[in-house]
Amino acid sequence: MRTRFRFVAIDDVRPGMVLGAAAYAQDHGVLGLKFPGGLVLSQESIDQLWAHQAEFVEIEEPDPRSDDELAQDAVQVEQNLVQVFGGLDMAQPAVAGLFQQLVAYRSGQ
């Protein structure tokens, strides 16, 4: 089964969720906590994230969408980003590159 990644506010994190990327917590530039990507979160690890004032984590979860639903979602994502980028010059390489990266990221590609 496919998986997808999404950012979840620490308030919404539950035991059993899987970190999609390493989670770091720093205080004044000092690393206070680091959990590896792929870690299955327990209540204890969530409590540690809370204690270190983490605000969100990236979660990996099953993606139940069909190929057709993925394609429809990708079109919707691109349309939304076209509106966001509407006032910018897409001929500028940095703007075009950022747009393409956001489309790829938001589409799960």
Phi, psi and omega in degrees: 000145177291156172236163174220164183242143174210153177272134183234131175298144184303331177297334184259000180284137182233152175304141181098341176292152183249129177294129178276343178207163179302143177248128181240147171229127181236151174229114182055041177081001180258125180293120181254339185201140175214124174244139181283152171301146181093351180292130173277119185286136174252171177298324179296316180292325176295318178299322178293320176299316177301312183298330179265012174060036174294143182259328181202163174221160175267126183249140173258131182216159177300143178249102185279000184292143176284170177301320179295318179295321176299317180296317178297317179297320180297319178296316180296319178300313181296319178298318178296317180291328176300320178294317180297319183271006188308323183269004183258156180275103182289351176283344177287125183304321181293319180292313180298319179296316178297317178302311181297320179295320178293320177300313181297314181295312184289338178271353180077024182270000000 
